[in-house]
Amino acid sequence: MITRRHIRIKVLHHLYAHASDNELGAATLLKNLDKSLEEVHDLFIWDIHALLRIHRTASDRLEKVRSRKVPDSALEDRISAFTDISFFDLVRNDARLIAFSEGVHADWSAYDNHFRSLWEQVFESEEYDKLLAMRDDFGAQKRFIKYIYQEHIAENELLHDIYEDMHVGWSDDVDAAQMMSGKVISSWNDQGGLIIPNLYKDEGDAAFGALLMRKYFEFAVDSEARIESKSKNWESDRIAKLDVVLMKLCIAEWRGMEEIPVKVSMNEYLDLAKEYSTPKSSSFINGILDKIVTNLREEGLLQKVGRGIIE
């Protein structure tokens, strides 16, 4: 599930690209933003299919064992403790996941060797022995799936590298996609229930990115003037373009998002400055925005309602 922080990061990246190349119009930027947000869902599909691929690898291994001339019932029994877990068929056959997967083509077959190695690590783990001891216990099965996902998918550096090679923007999207995969696992219950999460928490979050970008352009000229007037001691070419975009976004959120408190917006963009801009950017931005928000209040241009009134 995409959080508003993640949406802000997406908007920031697109607007920074626009600041460096003004040939991109607002309509194109909005279209690109929507596409990049939807691609988080594509990454989730790849991520959940990585978990399914481990199960398929185990199932292939079981078939090979069963096809041997000399049976090995002990090995069959050990492998089937994992392959018999109903979670995987539930996910694989879920109508919503099938619909979401159309057009994504999340095919891990090119990485068979890697998944065989992952399966061997899982098969030889202490956690697998714990599963064997309680193989018919739903809680034990669920804990085991969580273990596989966390230790062998979520923390897998090679998979992270593969994701980044697939799409340059996915390095920032992994956390959001993994949150969605985690919700699928957590939602599984002993009645066969399963939830495939939506990309957004609600309609407000779904509309947030486009609204923020529109407000950015609506107040752009006035915001630039305010920033320039409060940074007269700084030469304009010494102020990082990213810092200007961050400040303009914060001002846009102050003036255009009535239900978001001023401090919430300020803290969000200061955090983004610490993560994406220069070491001194956060303190510089804080000083400029403090002056601007004072003026906006004096001019009656901060119209907050509901939660937005909270200081």
N, C-alpha and C positions, 0 to 999 in steps of 0.2 A: 504494500500500500504506500502510495506516495504521500509524504508529509508536505506541509506548506514550506518548510525549510528547503526541501528538495526542489519544490517548484520555484522558489526564489533563486536557487542556484541555477536552474535551467534558464530562467528569464535573464539572469545576470550574464550568463555565457552568450546568449543570443544578442543582447544589447551591447555587450562589449565588442562583439564581432561587428555590429552595426557602427559603433563609434570608430572602429578602425577602417570600415568600408561603407561609406554612406550610400552606396548604390543600392543597398537592400532597402526596399520600402517597408512600411508598417504592415501591409497586408501579407507580404512575403515572410516577414519575421513572425507574424502570428501563425502562419501556416507551418513554418519550420518548428516553432515552439510546440505546437500541437503534435506534430510528427515525432519530435524527440521525446515527448512525454509518453506517447503511445509505445515507443520503443522500449520503455521500461517494462511494459507488459511482455514484450517479445523476450526480453532477458529472463523474466520470471519463467516463461515457458521452457527456455533452454535449461534453466536451473532445476526445475522440477523434473525435467526429462533426464537430467544427469543422475538423479536419484533412481528413476525408473531403469536407467541403463545398468546400474549396478545389479538390480534385481534380475534384469534380462540376462546379464552375464552369468549370474548364479544359476538361472534356469537352464541356460545352454550347457553349463558345466554338469548339471544334474542329468540332462539328457545323454551326454557323453558317457557318464558313469553307468547309466541304465543300459546303454547299448553295448557294454563290454560283454565278451563271451563268458568271463568269470564274474559273477555278481559280487558286489560289495555293498551289502545291505547296511552296514554301519556307516559308510560314507554317504550313501543315499539318505539315510535318516538324518545325518548331521546337516547336509545341505538343505533338505526339505524343511527343516525347522525355520529357515529363512524364507524359502520360496513359497511356503504355504501361508504366509502372513497375508491376510485379505486386503490390507491397505493398498497394495500395489495394483491389484485388479480394479479396486474401487476408483483409484485415481486415473488409471489408464482408460477406463470406460466411462468416466464422468462426462456427461453431455456438454457441460459448460467448458470444460477443459479442451474437449475435442473441438468445439466451436472456436475457442480462443487460439487453438494451435493451427488453424487453417491459415495457410500463407506464411507461417513461420518456418516450417521445415526444420524442426529441431532434431537433426539426425547426428548422433554421436558415433556412427559407425567408423568414421575416419580415425577415431581415437580408441579403437578396440584394445590395443595393447595397454593403454593407460587404465582402462576400466577393468581389465583382467588383473592388473597389478593392485588396483583398489580392492577388488573382490578378495584377493588373496590376503590382503592386510586385514580386511573385515573378518574373514573366515578364521584367521589365526589369532584373533584378538581375545583378550580376557572377557570382553563384553559378550562375545559370541558364546563363550562357555556359560555365562550367566543366563543367556537366552535359552540355551539347551536345558538348563536346570528347571526352567519355568516356561517351556515352549508353548503351552496352551493358555498361559495367563495373559490377558489382554494388556494389563499394565506393563508387563515385561516386554511385550512386543512393541508397544508404543515407545517405551524408553529406549529400546534398541534402535528403532527407526530414527529417533531424535539424535542418538549417538552417531549413527552413520552420517546423517545429514550434517551435523555440526562439525565432526572431526574429519570427514572425508569429502565433503562437498563445500560447505561454507568456508572452511579454513584451507582449502586446497589452492595453493599458489599457482599451480599449473593451469587449473581451470580459470582462475582470475586472469592469467596471461592470455588464455584462449579467448575469453570474453573481450578483452581489450583489443586483441587482433581482429576479432569479428567486427567491432564497432568502437571507434575512438572514444565515444561518449560514455561507454558502458563502465568505465572505471569509476565514474561518479554514481552509477546507478546500481551497483552491486548490493549495497545495503538495503535499498528499497525492494529490490527483487527478492533478496533473501528473507526479508520480513514477510513477504507474501508466501514464500515457500514454507516458512515456519508456521504461518497461520493454517496452511493446509494440514500440516502434520498435527498441530495442536487441536484442530477441529475434529479430527477422527475420533469417533466414539464406538463403544462396544455394540451399538445398535446398527452399525454400518453407516452412520451419518458422516458427512464430509462437506466442508465448505471451501469453495474456490473463491478467494477474495476478489473484490472489485479493485480497480486501479486507484480509485479515490474513496475517501471516507464518506463523502456526501456531495451533494450538488454544489455546495459552496466551494469546496476544495476543487471540484472539477472546473469551475469557472474562474478560480482565483488567478491562474497564470495569465490568461488572456486579459482579464480586467486590470491586473497590475501593469501589464505592458501598455495597455491603452491609456491608463492614467499617467504613466511615464511620459508618453508623447503629449498628452493633454497639457501637462504642467512643465514641459521641457524648457521652454524659453524662459519662463519666470524662474524656474529652479536654477538654471544656469546663471541668471543675473544675480540671484541671491548668493549663490556659491562664490561668484566672482567678487561681489561686494564684501564678503566676509573673509576673503583670502587675499586681500590687497598686498600683504607683506610677502606673498609668494608669487613668483613668476609663473604664468599659466603653463608654460612648457615644462615646468618642474613638477607639476601636479600630475600624478599618474592617471591615465585615462580611466583605469578601472576604479580608482577612488571617486572620480567624478560620477561615473555610472552608479556606484553604490550610494552616493549621496542623493542623486536624483531619484533613485528608486525609493529611498527612505522618505524623501519629501512627498513623492507620489503616493506612498502608502499612508502617510500622515493625512494628506488632504483628500485622498480618494477612497480610503477604506474606513468608513465611519465606525465599524465595530471592533477595530484593532487598536488597543491602547498605544499611546505614543511611546511608552517605554519598551513595549514589546517589539515594535518596529525598530527602534533605535538599537536595542540589544541584538536583534537578528542581523542587522547589517554591520555592526561592529564585529560580531563573530565571523561573518563572511570576510570582512577585511583582514582579520587575523589569519584566516585560513588561505585566502587566495591572493592577497596583495602584499605590499612590502612590510617589513617589521615595524615601521613607524606609522603606517597608514591608519591603524585603529585610533591612536591618540589624536592624530591630525583630523580625521573625520569626526571624531567625538567633539573636538573643540569647535569646528565649523558648524556642525548640526545643532549644538547647544545654542549658539547665537541665532541660528535660523528659526528654531522652534520657538524661541522667545519672541521674535518678531511676528511669527505667524499667529501666536496667541494674542499679541497686542493688536493685530489687525483683524482679529476675529475670523481667521481663515482655517481654524481647526474645529471642524464640526463633528463631534463624536457623540455616538448614541450607544445604549446598552452596555456591553462589555467594554466598549471603547472609552467609556468615561473613567474607567479604573486608572488610577495614577500609580 
